[in-house]
Amino acid sequence: MTLTAPVRPNTWRLALPPETTLINANDRSTHPAKRAGFVKVIRQAAWAMARHDKIPALQRAHIFYVIHPDTKTRRRDPGNWSPSAKAAVDGLVDAGILPDDNHTHLLGPDPRIGTPVKGSQLVLYITDLDQISADHIALLNPPGASS
């Protein structure tokens, strides 16, 4: 019986610049026009970093994001920064990394919490799903969820 090592899919780390203003879903005080400016900055930063890091075009990917909250932040719920992750994923689509961010091309983005850093930071981990088996993808995607 011959055992083969599992194929480790390509994964890329895309870090937005520290102290980029991130959007928290609980922030109701920011005017929509100002919030739109934050979305634009995050989207453009993700586009620029993806191009700089030479992330290739992918057909399907799993993305999880790590929020490194500001050192002053006390309550740390990583899902609250999903609007920031959404803007960053839109930047990946703009850069041609993914054809679209719908369910046929993207699994996630799933939130994680990282160590606090001054000013906060958002980091995306992008894994090529075309390099892993359907059985492995099933482990990432709960029963009843679309793949």
Sequence and secondary structure as in RCSB ss.txt:
>XXXX:A:sequence
MTLTAPVRPNTWRLALPPETTLINANDRSTHPAKRAGFVKVIRQAAWAMARHDKIPALQRAHIFYVIHPDTKTRR
RDPGNWSPSAKAAVDGLVDAGILPDDNHTHLLGPDPRIGTPVKGSQLVLYITDLDQISADHIALLNPPGASS
>XXXX:A:secstr
          EEEEE  TT     TT  SS HHHHHHHHHHHHHHHHHHHHHTT    SSEEEEEEEE  TT   
  GGGGHHHHHHHHHHHHHTTSSS SSTTTEEEEEEEE    TT EEEEEEEEGGGS HHHHHHHS TTS  
